[in-house]
Amino acid sequence: MTTVAPCLLELQVLVSIQSAILGTDTPYANEPGYESRMASAEGKRAVAMHNTQLRLATVRYGMLAHLKSPPVGFEKACKAHFYLKRDELRFQLACWLAEVQAYAAYEQSLAGKSDAVEAFNRSITLGSHQVFRGPGSDLKSFKALAGAMESSVAELLAALAEMEDPLAASAATAAAGGAAADDDYTSEF
């Protein structure tokens, strides 16, 4: 019997996560049984809903939560990361917001067409709502998701705007002759 080092098993898991989840624009298609729906209109709507719910959760729990309450021991790294990436984040957030607003407008345009609305709602219920049962899964329309995304993005943008340059604070401490070793962000990045 061949023994495999634990670090190799961990590496296999990380590579699988990277290729199957992080390396795709449509993680919805990786769900068992859903890949066959990808080419249909219902499938495309379900993918859009799923992606929007994931993005909302990313803003709320991957960004805002870490800005408000960074993991213990990573406070400086979180502040520096968000400060240094703030322009990229603003751009990405604007893209995500524009996309969900476009979906909401499309959803609204279907309002007078009962068959289209029924198919659209069925695709949401059968699609992303079943697959994604995490935060935001109660938001079953793009209009509701757009509202939630708008408020979360506004909160995140306000937090980014209030941030002070952690690198300048570190340099000022060093220039004043203070101990800058603990605040030296440049050595961490």
Backbone as JSON, one array per atom type, in Angstrom:
{
  "sequence": "MTTVAPCLLELQVLVSIQSAILGTDTPYANEPGYESRMASAEGKRAVAMHNTQLRLATVRYGMLAHLKSPPVGFEKACKAHFYLKRDELRFQLACWLAEVQAYAAYEQSLAGKSDAVEAFNRSITLGSHQVFRGPGSDLKSFKALAGAMESSVAELLAALAEMEDPLAASAATAAAGGAAADDDYTSEF",
  "N": [[0.84, -1.18, 0.0], [0.6, 2.15, -0.9], [1.7, 5.12, 0.59], [0.49, 8.41, 0.87], [1.67, 11.65, 1.11], [0.32, 13.99, 3.44], [0.39, 16.7, 2.65], [0.31, 16.57, -0.12], [-2.27, 15.67, -0.63], [-3.74, 17.86, 0.33], [-2.87, 19.74, -1.5], [-3.99, 18.68, -3.85], [-6.72, 19.07, -3.3], [-6.81, 21.88, -3.17], [-6.05, 22.55, -5.8], [-8.17, 21.44, -7.19], [-10.3, 23.01, -6.25], [-9.47, 25.48, -7.23], [-9.53, 25.09, -10.06], [-12.13, 24.12, -10.61], [-13.95, 25.83, -9.36], [-13.01, 28.54, -8.82], [-11.89, 29.09, -11.26], [-13.79, 29.51, -13.22], [-16.41, 31.17, -15.02], [-18.95, 30.43, -14.65], [-19.91, 28.93, -12.13], [-22.21, 27.63, -11.49], [-22.67, 25.75, -13.47], [-21.1, 23.65, -12.7], [-22.5, 22.25, -10.87], [-24.0, 19.15, -10.14], [-26.05, 17.78, -12.64], [-26.92, 20.19, -13.67], [-25.43, 21.17, -15.74], [-26.41, 20.5, -18.26], [-28.45, 22.28, -18.75], [-27.36, 24.65, -19.46], [-27.31, 25.8, -22.06], [-29.87, 26.64, -22.57], [-32.45, 29.21, -22.4], [-33.61, 29.43, -19.89], [-31.58, 28.26, -18.38], [-29.5, 30.1, -18.72], [-30.58, 32.33, -17.42], [-30.75, 31.29, -14.85], [-28.04, 30.9, -14.29], [-27.18, 33.57, -14.28], [-28.64, 34.52, -12.07], [-27.58, 32.91, -10.04], [-24.83, 33.65, -10.12], [-25.1, 36.34, -9.42], [-26.11, 36.16, -6.82], [-23.92, 34.94, -5.59], [-22.03, 36.97, -5.9], [-23.16, 39.01, -4.37], [-22.99, 37.83, -1.84], [-20.21, 37.71, -1.7], [-19.53, 40.43, -1.59], [-20.81, 41.16, 0.81], [-19.86, 39.29, 2.78], [-17.26, 38.55, 2.16], [-15.91, 40.89, 1.75], [-17.02, 43.34, 3.06], [-17.43, 42.32, 5.7], [-14.83, 41.63, 6.39], [-13.57, 44.07, 6.31], [-14.88, 45.47, 8.34], [-14.51, 43.83, 10.57], [-11.75, 42.47, 10.8], [-9.95, 39.32, 10.52], [-8.41, 38.06, 13.47], [-5.11, 38.95, 14.03], [-4.67, 39.51, 11.4], [-5.3, 42.1, 10.9], [-3.82, 44.39, 10.04], [-2.92, 43.51, 7.55], [-5.35, 43.14, 6.19], [-6.37, 45.78, 6.13], [-4.35, 47.05, 4.61], [-4.51, 45.54, 2.24], [-7.16, 46.06, 1.26], [-6.96, 48.81, 1.0], [-4.89, 49.13, -0.91], [-6.01, 47.82, -3.09], [-8.27, 49.24, -3.68], [-9.07, 50.81, -5.94], [-9.3, 48.91, -7.99], [-11.29, 47.34, -6.83], [-13.43, 49.17, -6.77], [-13.93, 49.43, -9.51], [-14.63, 46.76, -10.21], [-16.88, 46.38, -8.58], [-18.59, 48.3, -9.69], [-19.01, 47.15, -12.2], [-20.31, 44.72, -11.49], [-22.6, 45.76, -10.28], [-23.8, 47.2, -12.39], [-24.39, 45.06, -14.05], [-26.28, 43.52, -12.55], [-28.3, 45.4, -12.37], [-29.0, 45.63, -15.04], [-30.03, 43.06, -15.47], [-32.22, 43.23, -13.74], [-33.72, 45.2, -15.04], [-34.32, 43.85, -17.39], [-35.84, 41.75, -16.34], [-37.99, 43.27, -15.42], [-38.97, 44.15, -17.85], [-40.25, 41.93, -18.76], [-42.63, 41.94, -17.52], [-45.3, 42.28, -18.56], [-45.73, 39.98, -19.94], [-46.97, 37.11, -19.39], [-46.34, 34.32, -19.79], [-43.58, 34.41, -20.24], [-42.74, 35.55, -17.85], [-43.52, 33.57, -16.04], [-41.88, 31.43, -16.89], [-39.42, 32.6, -16.43], [-39.46, 33.0, -13.61], [-39.75, 30.33, -12.84], [-37.3, 29.32, -13.7], [-35.6, 30.58, -11.94], [-36.45, 29.57, -9.46], [-36.15, 26.78, -9.81], [-33.56, 26.76, -10.52], [-30.96, 28.55, -9.46], [-31.91, 29.02, -6.86], [-32.32, 26.53, -5.67], [-29.76, 25.46, -5.81], [-28.05, 27.33, -4.56], [-28.12, 27.9, -1.35], [-27.35, 29.68, 0.51], [-26.53, 32.85, 2.11], [-28.64, 35.33, 0.86], [-30.18, 33.72, -0.73], [-32.86, 33.97, -0.37], [-33.59, 36.04, -1.87], [-35.31, 36.28, -4.6], [-35.62, 37.54, -7.0], [-34.27, 39.59, -9.6], [-34.65, 42.26, -9.18], [-34.91, 42.48, -6.4], [-32.38, 41.51, -5.7], [-30.8, 43.45, -6.93], [-31.4, 45.72, -5.38], [-30.41, 44.88, -2.88], [-27.74, 44.52, -3.55], [-27.02, 47.1, -4.34], [-27.22, 48.54, -1.89], [-25.33, 47.19, -0.32], [-22.98, 47.55, -1.83], [-22.81, 50.34, -1.77], [-22.32, 50.72, 0.96], [-19.85, 49.42, 1.19], [-18.26, 50.97, -0.59], [-18.33, 53.39, 0.77], [-16.92, 52.7, 3.07], [-14.43, 52.14, 1.94], [-13.77, 54.68, 0.98], [-13.37, 56.07, 3.32], [-11.05, 55.07, 4.3], [-7.72, 55.42, 5.49], [-4.41, 55.91, 4.28], [-2.53, 53.19, 5.0], [0.14, 52.78, 4.59], [1.28, 55.31, 4.54], [0.9, 56.1, 7.17], [2.58, 54.33, 8.47], [5.04, 55.12, 7.42], [5.15, 57.72, 8.44], [5.35, 57.24, 11.16], [7.84, 55.99, 11.26], [9.45, 58.06, 10.31], [9.2, 59.85, 12.34], [10.77, 58.74, 14.16], [9.78, 56.7, 15.6], [8.94, 53.35, 16.63], [8.71, 51.45, 13.93], [8.53, 48.88, 13.17], [6.39, 47.13, 13.75], [4.43, 48.3, 12.25], [5.22, 48.22, 9.65], [4.2, 47.87, 6.66], [5.26, 47.41, 4.18], [7.12, 45.39, 4.4], [5.52, 43.21, 4.65], [4.34, 42.81, 2.22]],
  "CA": [[0.0, 0.0, 0.0], [1.38, 3.37, -1.03], [1.26, 6.21, 1.47], [0.56, 9.73, 0.23], [1.91, 12.71, 2.09], [-0.87, 14.85, 3.63], [0.48, 17.96, 1.9], [-0.1, 16.31, -1.5], [-3.73, 15.62, -0.63], [-4.18, 19.24, 0.46], [-2.6, 20.39, -2.79], [-5.0, 18.21, -4.79], [-7.97, 19.75, -2.98], [-6.68, 23.29, -3.57], [-6.05, 22.63, -7.27], [-9.55, 21.16, -7.61], [-11.09, 24.22, -5.97], [-9.05, 26.53, -8.16], [-9.95, 24.85, -11.43], [-13.56, 23.89, -10.75], [-14.79, 26.9, -8.81], [-12.45, 29.87, -9.03], [-11.45, 29.27, -12.65], [-14.9, 29.51, -14.17], [-17.38, 32.26, -14.92], [-20.25, 29.84, -14.38], [-19.81, 27.83, -11.16], [-23.51, 26.95, -11.52], [-22.57, 24.61, -14.39], [-20.39, 22.57, -12.03], [-23.43, 21.52, -10.02], [-24.48, 17.94, -10.82], [-27.36, 17.84, -13.28], [-27.26, 21.51, -14.19], [-24.63, 21.53, -16.92], [-27.2, 20.31, -19.49], [-29.37, 23.41, -18.91], [-26.58, 25.86, -19.73], [-27.58, 26.4, -23.37], [-31.25, 27.14, -22.65], [-32.7, 30.55, -21.85], [-33.79, 29.24, -18.45], [-30.26, 28.01, -17.8], [-28.74, 31.36, -18.7], [-31.14, 33.15, -16.35], [-30.37, 30.68, -13.57], [-26.62, 31.2, -14.11], [-27.1, 34.98, -13.91], [-29.13, 34.64, -10.71], [-26.6, 32.26, -9.17], [-23.65, 34.51, -10.07], [-25.44, 37.56, -8.69], [-26.19, 35.81, -5.4], [-22.54, 34.73, -5.12], [-21.37, 38.27, -5.82], [-23.71, 39.71, -3.2], [-22.37, 37.21, -0.66], [-18.81, 38.11, -1.71], [-19.47, 41.81, -1.1], [-21.21, 41.21, 2.22], [-19.12, 38.45, 3.72], [-15.86, 38.47, 1.79], [-15.3, 42.22, 1.77], [-17.5, 44.19, 4.17], [-17.18, 41.7, 7.0], [-13.39, 41.69, 6.68], [-13.22, 45.47, 6.59], [-15.44, 45.84, 9.65], [-13.98, 42.99, 11.64], [-10.74, 41.6, 10.19], [-9.53, 38.18, 11.34], [-7.38, 38.37, 14.47], [-3.76, 38.76, 13.52], [-4.59, 39.96, 10.01], [-5.9, 43.43, 10.83], [-2.99, 45.27, 9.19], [-2.91, 42.97, 6.19], [-6.66, 43.43, 5.59], [-6.44, 47.21, 5.83], [-3.44, 47.33, 3.5], [-5.04, 44.9, 1.03], [-8.3, 46.81, 0.74], [-6.51, 50.15, 0.59], [-4.11, 49.02, -2.15], [-6.86, 47.29, -4.16], [-9.54, 49.97, -3.68], [-9.48, 51.23, -7.29], [-9.76, 47.7, -8.68], [-12.56, 46.97, -6.22], [-14.46, 50.1, -7.24], [-14.24, 49.07, -10.89], [-15.33, 45.47, -10.21], [-18.2, 46.6, -7.99], [-19.41, 49.02, -10.67], [-19.39, 46.17, -13.22], [-21.31, 43.83, -10.92], [-23.82, 46.52, -10.05], [-24.4, 47.46, -13.7], [-24.93, 43.8, -14.56], [-27.52, 43.15, -11.85], [-29.32, 46.39, -12.74], [-29.47, 45.26, -16.38], [-30.9, 41.9, -15.29], [-33.46, 43.7, -13.13], [-34.47, 45.9, -16.09], [-34.84, 42.81, -18.28], [-36.9, 41.1, -15.59], [-39.12, 44.2, -15.42], [-39.53, 44.21, -19.21], [-41.08, 40.74, -18.97], [-43.8, 42.07, -16.64], [-46.58, 42.12, -19.26], [-45.73, 38.72, -20.7], [-47.14, 36.13, -18.31], [-45.61, 33.08, -20.05], [-42.16, 34.68, -20.05], [-42.52, 35.76, -16.42], [-43.62, 32.26, -15.39], [-40.65, 30.68, -17.22], [-38.31, 33.26, -15.74], [-39.55, 32.67, -12.19], [-39.49, 28.91, -12.69], [-35.86, 29.1, -13.84], [-34.97, 31.04, -10.71], [-36.78, 28.63, -8.39], [-35.54, 25.48, -10.09], [-32.12, 26.92, -10.74], [-30.03, 28.98, -8.43], [-32.45, 28.96, -5.5], [-32.07, 25.2, -5.14], [-28.33, 25.22, -5.72], [-27.41, 28.24, -3.63], [-29.0, 28.07, -0.21], [-26.65, 30.52, 1.47], [-27.04, 34.21, 2.26], [-29.14, 35.92, -0.38], [-31.02, 32.8, -1.48], [-34.25, 34.39, -0.22], [-33.81, 37.09, -2.86], [-35.65, 35.45, -5.76], [-35.76, 38.33, -8.22], [-33.13, 40.47, -9.84], [-34.96, 43.56, -8.58], [-34.53, 42.37, -4.98], [-30.92, 41.39, -5.65], [-30.22, 44.75, -7.28], [-31.52, 46.57, -4.2], [-29.47, 44.41, -1.85], [-26.38, 44.77, -4.04], [-26.8, 48.55, -4.29], [-26.96, 48.99, -0.52], [-24.06, 46.61, 0.14], [-21.9, 48.21, -2.56], [-22.71, 51.71, -1.22], [-21.67, 50.61, 2.26], [-18.44, 49.08, 0.96], [-17.59, 52.13, -1.17], [-18.16, 54.39, 1.84], [-15.83, 52.22, 3.92], [-13.18, 52.32, 1.19], [-13.49, 56.11, 0.9], [-12.94, 56.55, 4.64], [-9.77, 54.47, 4.68], [-6.5, 56.21, 5.4], [-3.29, 55.15, 3.72], [-1.77, 52.55, 6.07], [1.57, 52.9, 4.28], [1.7, 56.66, 4.95], [0.95, 56.11, 8.64], [3.79, 53.59, 8.84], [6.19, 55.96, 7.08], [5.17, 58.85, 9.36], [5.85, 56.73, 12.44], [9.27, 55.76, 11.08], [10.1, 59.36, 10.16], [9.18, 60.49, 13.66], [11.7, 58.02, 15.01], [9.06, 55.69, 16.39], [9.15, 51.95, 16.23], [7.86, 51.17, 12.78], [8.62, 47.46, 12.82], [5.06, 46.52, 13.76], [3.57, 48.95, 11.27], [5.9, 48.25, 8.36], [3.42, 47.08, 5.72], [6.03, 47.06, 2.99], [7.81, 44.11, 4.59], [4.54, 42.14, 4.57], [3.83, 42.64, 0.87]],
  "C": [[0.89, 1.24, 0.0], [0.81, 4.45, -0.11], [1.46, 7.53, 0.74], [0.73, 10.77, 1.33], [0.68, 13.6, 2.21], [-0.81, 16.14, 2.83], [0.08, 17.77, 0.44], [-1.62, 16.24, -1.61], [-4.32, 17.02, -0.53], [-3.99, 19.99, -0.85], [-3.63, 19.97, -3.83], [-6.34, 18.91, -4.55], [-7.91, 21.2, -3.45], [-6.71, 23.45, -5.09], [-7.45, 22.36, -7.8], [-10.44, 22.38, -7.4], [-10.75, 25.31, -6.97], [-9.61, 26.3, -9.55], [-11.46, 24.74, -11.57], [-14.43, 25.04, -10.28], [-14.25, 28.28, -9.17], [-12.11, 30.14, -10.49], [-12.56, 29.29, -13.66], [-15.82, 30.7, -13.94], [-18.76, 31.74, -14.54], [-20.13, 28.66, -13.42], [-21.1, 27.02, -11.09], [-23.43, 25.68, -12.38], [-21.84, 23.43, -13.76], [-21.3, 21.75, -11.11], [-23.96, 20.31, -10.78], [-25.89, 18.11, -11.38], [-27.71, 19.16, -13.92], [-26.51, 21.87, -15.46], [-25.42, 21.4, -18.21], [-28.14, 21.49, -19.75], [-28.66, 24.67, -19.39], [-26.95, 26.55, -21.04], [-28.98, 27.0, -23.47], [-31.36, 28.53, -22.06], [-32.89, 30.46, -20.34], [-32.45, 29.04, -17.75], [-29.44, 29.28, -17.69], [-29.26, 32.29, -17.62], [-30.73, 32.61, -14.98], [-28.9, 30.94, -13.27], [-26.46, 32.65, -13.65], [-27.55, 35.19, -12.47], [-28.11, 34.07, -9.72], [-25.36, 33.14, -9.01], [-23.92, 35.77, -9.25], [-25.53, 37.29, -7.2], [-24.79, 35.58, -4.82], [-21.8, 36.06, -4.97], [-21.86, 39.07, -4.63], [-23.08, 39.14, -1.92], [-20.89, 37.58, -0.56], [-18.66, 39.53, -1.15], [-19.76, 41.85, 0.4], [-20.23, 40.51, 3.15], [-17.64, 38.32, 3.4], [-15.15, 39.81, 1.85], [-15.73, 43.03, 2.99], [-17.18, 43.6, 5.54], [-15.71, 41.78, 7.39], [-12.9, 43.11, 6.91], [-13.68, 45.88, 7.98], [-14.77, 45.09, 10.79], [-12.97, 42.0, 11.06], [-10.37, 40.43, 11.11], [-8.39, 38.59, 12.28], [-6.01, 38.01, 13.91], [-3.56, 39.23, 12.1], [-5.16, 41.36, 9.83], [-5.14, 44.34, 9.88], [-3.01, 44.81, 7.74], [-4.23, 43.27, 5.48], [-6.77, 44.9, 5.21], [-5.57, 47.56, 4.62], [-3.99, 46.76, 2.2], [-6.18, 45.73, 0.43], [-7.9, 48.22, 0.29], [-5.79, 50.08, -0.76], [-4.96, 48.57, -3.34], [-8.15, 48.1, -4.35], [-9.99, 50.4, -5.07], [-9.99, 50.04, -8.11], [-11.11, 47.25, -8.14], [-13.69, 47.88, -6.7], [-14.9, 49.75, -8.65], [-15.07, 47.79, -10.93], [-16.74, 45.61, -9.65], [-19.13, 47.32, -8.96], [-19.88, 48.06, -11.77], [-20.49, 45.24, -12.71], [-22.64, 44.53, -10.73], [-24.53, 46.8, -11.37], [-25.04, 46.18, -14.26], [-26.24, 43.43, -13.87], [-28.64, 44.14, -12.15], [-29.87, 46.09, -14.14], [-30.39, 44.04, -16.3], [-32.24, 42.32, -14.71], [-34.33, 44.41, -14.16], [-35.08, 44.89, -17.06], [-36.01, 42.1, -17.61], [-38.17, 41.97, -15.61], [-39.77, 44.26, -16.8], [-40.41, 43.01, -19.52], [-42.43, 40.86, -18.26], [-45.13, 41.83, -17.34], [-46.72, 40.8, -19.98], [-45.79, 37.56, -19.72], [-46.38, 34.83, -18.56], [-44.12, 33.27, -19.79], [-41.85, 34.86, -18.57], [-42.56, 34.42, -15.68], [-42.36, 31.44, -15.65], [-39.45, 31.26, -16.48], [-38.3, 32.9, -14.26], [-39.28, 31.2, -11.94], [-37.99, 28.63, -12.79], [-35.11, 29.53, -12.59], [-35.2, 30.03, -9.59], [-36.1, 27.29, -8.6], [-34.03, 25.58, -10.21], [-31.37, 27.32, -9.5], [-30.6, 28.9, -7.02], [-32.23, 27.59, -4.88], [-30.59, 24.97, -4.91], [-27.7, 26.05, -4.62], [-28.36, 28.52, -2.48], [-28.34, 28.93, 0.87], [-27.28, 31.89, 1.56], [-27.47, 34.79, 0.92], [-30.07, 35.0, -1.14], [-32.51, 33.13, -1.35], [-34.59, 35.5, -1.23], [-34.04, 36.41, -4.21], [-35.86, 36.25, -7.03], [-34.53, 39.22, -8.37], [-33.39, 41.86, -9.25], [-34.56, 43.56, -7.11], [-33.02, 42.28, -4.83], [-30.24, 42.72, -5.96], [-30.28, 45.7, -6.1], [-30.53, 46.19, -3.12], [-28.03, 44.71, -2.27], [-26.07, 46.26, -3.97], [-26.47, 49.02, -2.88], [-25.64, 48.43, 0.0], [-22.86, 47.27, -0.53], [-21.71, 49.63, -2.03], [-21.99, 51.69, 0.12], [-20.18, 50.31, 2.11], [-17.67, 50.26, 0.38], [-17.36, 53.22, -0.13], [-17.0, 53.98, 2.76], [-14.48, 52.4, 3.23], [-12.78, 53.79, 1.13], [-12.95, 56.66, 2.21], [-11.56, 56.04, 5.04], [-8.62, 55.45, 4.53], [-5.4, 55.31, 4.9], [-2.47, 54.52, 4.85], [-0.26, 52.65, 5.84], [2.1, 54.27, 4.72], [1.81, 56.74, 6.47], [2.21, 55.41, 9.12], [5.04, 54.44, 8.57], [6.3, 57.15, 8.03], [5.72, 58.44, 10.72], [7.36, 56.54, 12.36], [10.02, 57.09, 11.01], [10.18, 60.09, 11.5], [10.11, 59.78, 14.64], [11.05, 56.97, 15.89], [9.38, 54.3, 15.89], [8.19, 51.61, 15.12], [7.85, 49.7, 12.42], [7.25, 46.81, 12.78], [4.15, 47.09, 12.69], [4.18, 48.97, 9.87], [5.19, 47.32, 7.38], [4.27, 46.63, 4.54], [6.77, 45.74, 3.17], [6.85, 42.94, 4.49], [4.11, 41.87, 3.14], [4.94, 42.7, -0.14]]
}
